[in-house]
Amino acid sequence: MSTVLVANRGEIAVRIIRTCRKLGLKTVAVFSENDEHGMPARLADVSVCIGPRQAEKSYLNIDSILAAAKAFKADMVHPGVGFLSENDAFAEACAEAGLRFIGPDPETMRLLGDKQTARKTMIENGFPVVPGSEGTVGSLKDALAIAREIGFPVMIKAAKGGGGKGIRVVGDAAALEKEFALVRREAELAFGDGSVYLEAYLPEARHIEVQILADMHGNVLHLGTRECTLQRKNQKLLEEAPAANVEPAILEAIQQTAVDIARCVGYKNAGTIEFLLAPDGRFFFMEMNARIQVEHPVTESIYGLDLVKAQIQVAMGHHMAVPQEQIVAHGHAIECRINAEDPAENFRPSPGVIKSMTLPGGSGVRIDAGYAAGDEISPFYDSMVLKLICTGDDRDEAIRLCSGALSELSIEGISHNAAFARAMLADPDFQSGRVHTRWIEQVFIPRYLRGQQ
């Protein structure tokens, strides 16, 4: 029997362990000292501590993870999301240790991991890219000159960034002077590389992404679009599939462009290509995430498949024999990320022990949780408690189903954002699709806070 080491924690680790169980694969869960009693450690066949709570000494410690894989005779490693999931050195170290890395090869990860290298590759191959600097920007003087050439507002972005970190929107030269060094410092701390580049900021743009699945035999499939526009501080809060209120011809063009990009870079395994969609219908490549996405369940729900299972099968060399025309979506799905935070207190984190938790259910309702009653939400890691995914025959039904499920959800012991998510679902702008990537911060939060007074 093959064994998969799950190099992650929380909800995504639980998700991977359950799929491995379905496939008859053994699992090894690694955990930090802080997560000794967490759900992944309880559910896996074997669990092992790999270091202290500090991520760099545990979940980012390649040597410790590989030692655990060797000790428990793992054949494969699934990196999940975040941590080492897009680290080419980790993928390479796994290969050198004789382990199958469940993801793309190191060379592809290197190409995509540096945002500027990825931008350059897209430009050279004729794909639409948001206007920006030709390379990384090393000085404030150069940044100011480039920004004036592009035109404000612009985005300062970490070259090695991800997960919404290392990004600032600046509207004028004074703001650029204030934020430039801060972004570089944040990038250095978060990614070990302070390199940044500039990109034009598109007001009222939407964030549309395409799920890609590619095998080792040259087959590349897309699994439709996801709408990921609802964000706060570049962190997604609510996602849906397929993207709504977009002309079919534009959706088709975005999907085909994603397939062409995946073929261009020789991509293998599951990945996501992200685009910005302007109000006039133009779309631009933003980045490609060389891993499974947090929001993957909305795609699974409308296509009736298990993307983690597909990832494992591709890594094992399986052939995807299904033609694109047979990949058909049914219905509409919405995912709400339930985080341990207090929206009324400027989203202040709310770590603590979950005293009790009542989860919604019924047809079309799915819960992907990383915690149960009695578990502690740590202040040291991501604050997501669970994901609520609701699937209806159409978007209106999915909204109603999700709103009802949120009203049933009860978590005692911590503050959370379920009421905030429910209010978003009820907002007329959301229901009619009049949203953009800054809508939550600029429009909805002031509206929500007025309603709480």
KATAFEN-V121961 format. One record per backbone hydrogen bond with DSSP energy under -0.5 kcal/mol. NH is the residue of the N-H (numbers start at 1). CO is the residue of the C=O. If there is no record, write none. Layout:
# KATAFEN-V121961
nh=NH co=CO
nh=NH co=CO
This chain:
# KATAFEN-V121961
nh=4 co=26
nh=5 co=3
nh=5 co=76
nh=6 co=4
nh=6 co=28
nh=7 co=5
nh=7 co=78
nh=8 co=6
nh=13 co=9
nh=14 co=10
nh=15 co=11
nh=16 co=12
nh=17 co=13
nh=18 co=14
nh=19 co=15
nh=20 co=16
nh=21 co=17
nh=22 co=18
nh=23 co=19
nh=24 co=21
nh=25 co=20
nh=26 co=2
nh=28 co=4
nh=29 co=46
nh=30 co=6
nh=30 co=28
nh=31 co=48
nh=33 co=51
nh=35 co=32
nh=36 co=33
nh=38 co=35
nh=39 co=370
nh=42 co=38
nh=43 co=39
nh=44 co=40
nh=46 co=27
nh=48 co=29
nh=50 co=31
nh=51 co=31
nh=57 co=54
nh=58 co=55
nh=60 co=55
nh=61 co=58
nh=62 co=60
nh=65 co=61
nh=66 co=62
nh=67 co=63
nh=68 co=64
nh=69 co=65
nh=70 co=66
nh=71 co=67
nh=72 co=68
nh=73 co=70
nh=74 co=69
nh=75 co=3
nh=76 co=3
nh=77 co=100
nh=78 co=5
nh=79 co=77
nh=85 co=82
nh=87 co=84
nh=88 co=86
nh=91 co=87
nh=92 co=88
nh=93 co=89
nh=94 co=90
nh=95 co=91
nh=96 co=92
nh=97 co=93
nh=98 co=95
nh=99 co=94
nh=100 co=75
nh=101 co=99
nh=102 co=77
nh=102 co=100
nh=103 co=101
nh=109 co=105
nh=110 co=106
nh=111 co=107
nh=112 co=108
nh=113 co=109
nh=114 co=110
nh=115 co=113
nh=115 co=159
nh=118 co=114
nh=119 co=115
nh=120 co=116
nh=121 co=117
nh=122 co=118
nh=123 co=119
nh=124 co=120
nh=125 co=121
nh=126 co=123
nh=127 co=122
nh=130 co=285
nh=133 co=198
nh=137 co=196
nh=138 co=136
nh=143 co=139
nh=144 co=140
nh=145 co=141
nh=146 co=142
nh=147 co=143
nh=148 co=144
nh=149 co=145
nh=150 co=146
nh=151 co=147
nh=153 co=170
nh=154 co=170
nh=155 co=199
nh=156 co=168
nh=157 co=155
nh=157 co=197
nh=158 co=166
nh=159 co=195
nh=161 co=158
nh=165 co=162
nh=168 co=156
nh=170 co=154
nh=170 co=168
nh=176 co=172
nh=177 co=173
nh=178 co=174
nh=179 co=175
nh=180 co=176
nh=183 co=179
nh=184 co=180
nh=185 co=181
nh=186 co=182
nh=187 co=183
nh=188 co=184
nh=189 co=185
nh=190 co=186
nh=191 co=187
nh=192 co=188
nh=193 co=187
nh=197 co=157
nh=199 co=155
nh=200 co=131
nh=201 co=153
nh=202 co=200
nh=203 co=201
nh=205 co=202
nh=206 co=277
nh=208 co=206
nh=208 co=275
nh=209 co=226
nh=210 co=273
nh=211 co=224
nh=212 co=271
nh=213 co=221
nh=214 co=269
nh=215 co=219
nh=216 co=318
nh=218 co=215
nh=221 co=213
nh=223 co=211
nh=226 co=209
nh=227 co=240
nh=228 co=207
nh=228 co=226
nh=230 co=238
nh=231 co=229
nh=232 co=235
nh=235 co=232
nh=236 co=234
nh=237 co=230
nh=238 co=230
nh=239 co=335
nh=240 co=227
nh=241 co=333
nh=250 co=247
nh=251 co=247
nh=252 co=248
nh=253 co=249
nh=254 co=250
nh=255 co=251
nh=256 co=252
nh=257 co=253
nh=258 co=254
nh=259 co=255
nh=260 co=256
nh=261 co=257
nh=262 co=258
nh=263 co=259
nh=264 co=260
nh=265 co=261
nh=266 co=263
nh=267 co=262
nh=269 co=214
nh=271 co=212
nh=272 co=289
nh=273 co=210
nh=274 co=272
nh=274 co=287
nh=275 co=208
nh=276 co=284
nh=277 co=206
nh=278 co=276
nh=278 co=282
nh=281 co=278
nh=284 co=276
nh=285 co=128
nh=286 co=274
nh=287 co=274
nh=289 co=272
nh=290 co=288
nh=291 co=289
nh=292 co=80
nh=296 co=293
nh=297 co=294
nh=298 co=295
nh=299 co=295
nh=299 co=296
nh=300 co=296
nh=301 co=297
nh=302 co=298
nh=303 co=299
nh=304 co=300
nh=305 co=300
nh=307 co=305
nh=310 co=306
nh=311 co=307
nh=312 co=308
nh=313 co=309
nh=314 co=310
nh=315 co=311
nh=316 co=312
nh=317 co=314
nh=318 co=313
nh=321 co=319
nh=326 co=323
nh=327 co=324
nh=328 co=326
nh=330 co=302
nh=332 co=392
nh=333 co=241
nh=334 co=390
nh=335 co=239
nh=336 co=388
nh=337 co=237
nh=338 co=336
nh=338 co=386
nh=339 co=337
nh=340 co=383
nh=341 co=339
nh=342 co=348
nh=343 co=341
nh=345 co=342
nh=346 co=343
nh=347 co=342
nh=348 co=342
nh=348 co=345
nh=350 co=340
nh=352 co=377
nh=354 co=375
nh=355 co=353
nh=355 co=412
nh=356 co=412
nh=358 co=410
nh=359 co=357
nh=365 co=362
nh=366 co=389
nh=368 co=387
nh=369 co=367
nh=370 co=385
nh=371 co=385
nh=374 co=354
nh=375 co=372
nh=377 co=352
nh=378 co=376
nh=381 co=378
nh=385 co=338
nh=386 co=338
nh=387 co=368
nh=388 co=336
nh=389 co=366
nh=389 co=387
nh=390 co=334
nh=391 co=364
nh=392 co=332
nh=398 co=394
nh=399 co=395
nh=400 co=396
nh=401 co=397
nh=402 co=398
nh=403 co=399
nh=404 co=400
nh=405 co=401
nh=406 co=402
nh=407 co=403
nh=408 co=404
nh=409 co=405
nh=410 co=358
nh=412 co=356
nh=417 co=339
nh=421 co=417
nh=422 co=418
nh=423 co=419
nh=424 co=420
nh=425 co=421
nh=426 co=422
nh=427 co=423
nh=427 co=424
nh=431 co=427
nh=432 co=428
nh=433 co=429
nh=433 co=430
nh=434 co=429
nh=435 co=433
nh=437 co=205
nh=439 co=436
nh=442 co=438
nh=443 co=439
nh=444 co=439
nh=445 co=440
nh=447 co=443
nh=448 co=444
nh=449 co=445
nh=450 co=446
nh=451 co=447
nh=452 co=448
nh=453 co=449
nh=453 co=450
